[in-house]
Amino acid sequence: MVNLQNMGALIVENQVLLIIGLGLSFFIAWNLGANDAATPCDTAVGAGVITPKKAILLFSFFTAIGAIVQGHMNIKTIAKGIVPVIDPYGAITITLAAGLWSTFCTWKGLEISMTYTIVGSVIGYAMIVYGSFEWEVLIRILISWVVSPLSSIGLAYALYKLMRKLFYKVLDDKRFHKVVSYSLIGALCFSAYSFGANDVGNATGVYVAVTNEVLGIPDNTTMLLLAVLGAIGIAVGGLTWGRKVIETVAFKIVRIDALSGLAAEITNGLVVYLFTTIPYIYLGYGLPVSTSIVGIGAIIGAAFARGQGLVDKMTMVRLLITWLITLPVTATISATLYIFFTNVIKFF
């Protein structure tokens, strides 16, 4: 009887933790939309071809499609790639740590990497619970963090040069400028789709195990439901607070015109899409790259190809410092919260 009572209490506890956790997961998704809406929208807004409000509406719609169609690829990586399984209290501390840090940075108008934030939080949890983590997966993720922005800088540079060479006779034609403007809006949509596919796992991936346990549903169904939840949260975040960071990236790093914006946005969408899809095909899980860093790398690559090397150094320094400290800060916060919560529970 005692065992049955204990089992019943554990089930109820996990159900409560799941409800709290999904609320926090939605909060992370909201932060993603609020902070990272800048990634697909920055070039089109900076080039003046679309208003921030319209850009955010397109971002919300196509991000949701990407999350639902391909979001499971990176949800799997966060859920079971770095550590074997994440317990309910671990899921809560990971999302709470990530949420606190991302909210602070969004409030300051800094575009952080939510990928760094979540991975850092998972590392902090892993060190307390397991004493280590899956090095092979983590090393691949870290390599992708280096390769992806370098790829975006090089590809955007080459693509801009190629377009200038192909269309140099009509660059000043108003009709050509109109075509480029519409193409840039299309590139925004593709980039938003790629963003949804790559980043929704950051919001919801840590809840796969506990959702499976409480609801008793298979992994594929769990990941789809979590992707839908994340997509809604991202859309709400973009619509409510996305404009603040968009203005930082669109206007304060470098001046963007329609053609350089098109080269940058095609690059951004393509690089993020490939890092999501190709590893999943060959490794069984996608690689969560920093969509924000890839996007800014693409903008810088196109700017240098245009012969415009005047990047706002102060803005870039602030962003780089934020990116560099995100991993250790979130790992520390996550580990501290997990120790605190588990000790409080043991006390009671």
C-alpha positions as CSV (number, residue, x, y, z in Angstrom):
1,M,0.0,0.0,0.0
2,V,2.8,2.3,0.9
3,N,4.5,1.7,-2.4
4,L,1.3,2.4,-4.3
5,Q,0.9,5.6,-2.4
6,N,4.4,6.6,-3.2
7,M,3.9,5.8,-6.8
8,G,0.7,7.8,-6.9
9,A,2.4,10.8,-5.2
10,L,5.3,10.5,-7.8
11,I,2.8,10.5,-10.7
12,V,1.0,13.6,-9.4
13,E,4.4,15.3,-8.7
14,N,5.5,14.7,-12.3
15,Q,2.2,15.9,-13.7
16,V,2.5,19.2,-11.7
17,L,6.2,19.5,-12.8
18,L,5.1,18.9,-16.4
19,I,2.5,21.7,-16.2
20,I,5.0,24.1,-14.7
21,G,7.7,23.0,-17.1
22,L,5.5,23.5,-20.2
23,G,4.7,27.0,-18.9
24,L,8.4,27.7,-18.7
25,S,8.9,26.1,-22.1
26,F,6.4,28.5,-23.6
27,F,8.2,31.3,-21.8
28,I,11.5,30.3,-23.5
29,A,9.7,30.1,-26.9
30,W,8.3,33.6,-26.2
31,N,11.9,34.8,-25.5
32,L,13.0,33.1,-28.8
33,G,10.4,35.0,-30.7
34,A,11.2,38.3,-28.9
35,N,14.9,38.1,-29.2
36,D,15.6,36.1,-32.4
37,A,12.9,37.6,-34.6
38,A,15.7,39.9,-35.7
39,T,17.5,37.1,-37.4
40,P,15.2,36.5,-40.4
41,C,13.8,40.1,-40.3
42,D,16.8,42.3,-40.0
43,T,17.9,42.6,-43.6
44,A,14.5,43.2,-45.1
45,V,13.7,45.8,-42.4
46,G,17.2,47.4,-42.6
47,A,16.9,47.7,-46.4
48,G,13.6,49.4,-46.0
49,V,11.6,47.0,-48.2
50,I,9.2,46.0,-45.4
51,T,8.0,47.5,-42.1
52,P,8.9,45.8,-38.8
53,K,5.3,44.9,-38.2
54,K,4.8,43.1,-41.5
55,A,8.2,41.4,-41.2
56,I,7.2,40.0,-37.8
57,L,3.9,38.7,-39.1
58,L,5.7,36.8,-41.9
59,F,8.3,35.6,-39.4
60,S,5.7,34.2,-37.0
61,F,3.8,32.3,-39.8
62,F,6.8,30.7,-41.5
63,T,8.7,30.0,-38.2
64,A,5.6,28.0,-37.1
65,I,5.7,26.0,-40.3
66,G,9.4,25.2,-39.9
67,A,9.0,24.2,-36.3
68,I,6.1,21.9,-37.0
69,V,7.6,20.3,-40.2
70,Q,11.3,19.9,-39.1
71,G,11.5,20.9,-35.5
72,H,11.8,17.3,-34.3
73,M,15.3,17.2,-35.8
74,N,16.8,19.5,-33.1
75,I,14.3,18.7,-30.4
76,K,15.9,15.2,-30.4
77,T,19.4,16.7,-30.1
78,I,18.6,18.7,-27.0
79,A,16.4,16.0,-25.4
80,K,18.7,13.0,-25.7
81,G,21.9,14.1,-27.4
82,I,24.0,15.9,-24.8
83,V,22.7,13.8,-21.8
84,P,20.9,10.4,-21.8
85,V,17.8,11.8,-20.2
86,I,16.7,15.0,-18.4
87,D,14.6,14.6,-15.3
88,P,11.6,16.8,-14.5
89,Y,13.5,19.1,-12.1
90,G,16.4,19.3,-14.5
91,A,14.0,20.4,-17.3
92,I,12.6,23.1,-15.1
93,T,16.0,24.5,-14.0
94,I,17.4,24.4,-17.5
95,T,14.5,26.4,-18.9
96,L,14.3,28.8,-15.9
97,A,18.1,29.5,-16.2
98,A,17.7,30.1,-20.0
99,G,14.6,32.2,-19.5
100,L,16.2,34.5,-16.9
101,W,19.3,35.2,-19.0
102,S,17.4,35.7,-22.3
103,T,14.9,38.0,-20.7
104,F,17.7,40.1,-19.2
105,C,19.4,40.4,-22.6
106,T,16.2,41.1,-24.5
107,W,15.4,43.9,-22.0
108,K,18.9,45.4,-22.8
109,G,18.3,45.1,-26.6
110,L,21.0,42.5,-27.0
111,E,20.6,39.7,-29.6
112,I,21.9,36.6,-27.7
113,S,22.2,33.1,-29.0
114,M,19.3,31.1,-27.5
115,T,21.2,28.0,-28.7
116,Y,24.2,28.9,-26.5
117,T,21.8,29.7,-23.7
118,I,20.0,26.3,-23.7
119,V,23.2,24.2,-24.4
120,G,24.9,26.1,-21.5
121,S,22.0,25.4,-19.2
122,V,22.0,21.7,-20.2
123,I,25.8,21.5,-19.5
124,G,25.3,23.0,-16.0
125,Y,22.6,20.4,-15.3
126,A,24.7,17.6,-16.7
127,M,27.8,18.4,-14.6
128,I,25.7,18.2,-11.4
129,V,23.6,15.1,-12.2
130,Y,26.0,13.0,-14.4
131,G,29.4,14.6,-13.8
132,S,29.9,14.7,-17.5
133,F,28.0,14.7,-20.9
134,E,28.1,13.2,-24.3
135,W,31.4,14.6,-25.6
136,E,31.0,13.4,-29.1
137,V,27.7,15.2,-29.6
138,L,28.9,18.4,-27.8
139,I,32.1,18.6,-29.8
140,R,30.0,18.4,-33.0
141,I,27.8,21.2,-31.8
142,L,30.8,23.3,-30.8
143,I,32.4,22.8,-34.2
144,S,29.1,23.8,-35.9
145,W,29.2,27.0,-33.9
146,V,32.5,27.9,-35.4
147,V,31.9,26.6,-39.0
148,S,28.4,28.1,-39.4
149,P,29.2,31.8,-39.0
150,L,32.4,31.4,-41.0
151,S,30.3,29.7,-43.7
152,S,27.7,32.5,-43.7
153,I,30.4,35.2,-44.0
154,G,32.0,33.5,-46.9
155,L,28.8,32.5,-48.7
156,A,27.2,35.9,-48.3
157,Y,30.4,37.6,-49.6
158,A,30.5,35.3,-52.7
159,L,26.8,35.5,-53.4
160,Y,26.8,39.3,-53.3
161,K,29.8,39.4,-55.7
162,L,28.1,37.0,-58.0
163,M,24.8,38.9,-58.1
164,R,26.7,42.2,-58.8
165,K,28.5,40.5,-61.7
166,L,25.3,38.9,-63.2
167,F,23.1,41.9,-62.9
168,Y,25.5,44.9,-63.1
169,K,23.7,46.3,-66.2
170,V,20.4,46.6,-64.4
171,L,21.4,47.4,-60.9
172,D,20.0,50.9,-61.2
173,D,16.8,49.9,-62.9
174,K,13.7,50.5,-60.7
175,R,12.0,47.3,-62.0
176,F,15.1,45.3,-60.9
177,H,15.1,46.9,-57.5
178,K,11.4,45.9,-57.1
179,V,12.3,42.3,-58.0
180,V,15.1,42.3,-55.5
181,S,12.8,43.8,-52.8
182,Y,10.2,41.0,-53.4
183,S,12.9,38.4,-53.4
184,L,14.2,39.7,-50.1
185,I,10.8,39.3,-48.6
186,G,10.8,35.7,-50.0
187,A,14.2,35.1,-48.4
188,L,12.9,36.4,-45.1
189,C,10.2,33.7,-45.3
190,F,12.7,30.9,-46.0
191,S,15.0,32.2,-43.3
192,A,12.1,32.2,-40.8
193,Y,11.2,28.6,-41.8
194,S,14.8,27.5,-41.2
195,F,14.9,29.3,-37.9
196,G,11.7,27.5,-36.7
197,A,13.2,24.1,-37.7
198,N,16.5,24.8,-35.9
199,D,15.5,26.8,-32.9
200,V,12.2,25.3,-31.6
201,G,14.2,22.5,-29.9
202,N,15.8,25.1,-27.7
203,A,12.5,25.9,-26.2
204,T,11.0,22.5,-25.9
205,G,13.6,19.8,-26.3
206,V,14.3,19.3,-22.5
207,Y,10.7,18.2,-22.0
208,V,10.6,15.2,-24.2
209,A,11.4,12.6,-21.4
210,V,9.0,14.0,-18.8
211,T,6.2,14.4,-21.4
212,N,6.7,10.8,-22.5
213,E,6.5,9.6,-19.0
214,V,3.4,11.6,-17.9
215,L,1.3,11.3,-21.1
216,G,2.5,7.9,-22.2
217,I,2.9,8.8,-25.9
218,P,5.6,7.9,-28.3
219,D,8.6,10.2,-29.1
220,N,7.4,11.3,-32.5
221,T,4.0,12.4,-31.2
222,T,5.7,14.1,-28.2
223,M,8.1,16.1,-30.4
224,L,5.3,17.2,-32.7
225,L,3.2,18.5,-29.7
226,L,6.2,20.3,-28.3
227,A,7.0,21.8,-31.7
228,V,3.4,23.2,-31.9
229,L,3.7,24.6,-28.4
230,G,7.1,26.2,-29.2
231,A,5.8,27.6,-32.5
232,I,2.9,29.4,-30.8
233,G,5.3,30.8,-28.1
234,I,7.8,32.0,-30.7
235,A,5.0,33.7,-32.7
236,V,3.7,35.5,-29.5
237,G,7.2,36.6,-28.6
238,G,7.9,38.0,-32.0
239,L,4.6,39.9,-32.1
240,T,4.8,41.3,-28.6
241,W,8.5,42.3,-28.2
242,G,10.4,41.4,-31.4
243,R,10.8,44.9,-32.7
244,K,13.3,46.0,-30.1
245,V,16.1,43.7,-31.1
246,I,15.2,43.9,-34.8
247,E,16.1,47.6,-34.7
248,T,19.4,46.9,-33.0
249,V,20.5,44.4,-35.7
250,A,18.8,46.1,-38.7
251,F,20.2,49.6,-38.1
252,K,23.1,49.6,-35.7
253,I,25.6,47.2,-37.1
254,V,26.0,48.2,-40.7
255,R,23.8,50.0,-43.4
256,I,22.0,47.4,-45.5
257,D,20.6,47.9,-49.1
258,A,18.2,45.5,-50.9
259,L,20.9,43.6,-52.8
260,S,23.3,43.0,-49.9
261,G,20.3,42.2,-47.7
262,L,19.1,39.6,-50.2
263,A,22.6,37.9,-50.3
264,A,22.7,37.9,-46.5
265,E,19.2,36.6,-46.0
266,I,19.5,33.8,-48.6
267,T,22.8,32.8,-46.9
268,N,21.3,32.9,-43.5
269,G,18.3,30.7,-44.4
270,L,20.5,28.2,-46.3
271,V,23.2,27.8,-43.7
272,V,20.7,27.2,-40.9
273,Y,18.6,24.8,-43.0
274,L,21.7,22.7,-44.0
275,F,23.0,22.5,-40.4
276,T,19.5,21.3,-39.3
277,T,18.9,18.8,-42.1
278,I,22.2,17.3,-43.3
279,P,23.4,16.1,-39.9
280,Y,19.9,14.7,-39.2
281,I,20.1,12.6,-42.4
282,Y,23.6,11.2,-41.6
283,L,23.9,11.3,-37.8
284,G,20.2,11.0,-36.7
285,Y,20.0,14.4,-35.1
286,G,20.3,18.0,-36.2
287,L,23.0,20.4,-35.1
288,P,21.5,23.5,-33.2
289,V,23.5,26.4,-34.5
290,S,23.2,30.0,-33.4
291,T,20.8,31.5,-35.9
292,S,21.6,35.0,-34.6
293,I,25.3,34.6,-35.1
294,V,24.9,33.0,-38.6
295,G,22.6,35.9,-39.5
296,I,25.0,38.6,-38.3
297,G,27.9,36.8,-40.0
298,A,25.9,36.9,-43.3
299,I,25.2,40.6,-42.9
300,I,28.9,41.3,-42.3
301,G,30.0,39.1,-45.3
302,A,27.6,41.0,-47.7
303,A,28.7,44.3,-46.3
304,F,32.4,43.6,-46.9
305,A,31.6,42.3,-50.4
306,R,29.9,45.6,-51.0
307,G,33.0,47.4,-50.0
308,Q,31.4,48.7,-46.9
309,G,33.7,47.7,-44.1
310,L,32.3,50.2,-41.6
311,V,30.7,47.9,-39.1
312,D,29.6,49.6,-35.8
313,K,32.4,48.4,-33.5
314,M,30.7,49.2,-30.2
315,T,27.5,47.3,-31.1
316,M,29.6,44.3,-32.3
317,V,31.7,44.3,-29.1
318,R,28.6,44.3,-27.0
319,L,27.1,41.4,-28.9
320,L,30.4,39.4,-28.9
321,I,30.8,39.8,-25.2
322,T,27.2,38.7,-24.6
323,W,27.7,35.6,-26.8
324,L,31.0,34.7,-25.1
325,I,29.7,34.9,-21.6
326,T,26.4,33.2,-22.3
327,L,27.6,29.6,-22.1
328,P,29.4,29.9,-18.7
329,V,26.7,32.2,-17.2
330,T,23.8,29.9,-18.1
331,A,25.7,26.8,-17.0
332,T,26.4,28.3,-13.6
333,I,22.8,29.5,-13.2
334,S,21.4,26.1,-14.2
335,A,23.7,24.2,-11.9
336,T,23.0,26.5,-9.0
337,L,19.2,26.4,-9.5
338,Y,19.2,22.5,-9.7
339,I,21.2,22.2,-6.4
340,F,18.9,24.7,-4.7
341,F,15.7,23.1,-5.9
342,T,16.7,19.5,-5.1
343,N,18.0,20.5,-1.6
344,V,14.8,22.4,-0.9
345,I,12.7,19.3,-1.9
346,K,14.9,17.0,0.3
347,F,14.4,19.4,3.2
348,F,10.7,19.3,3.0
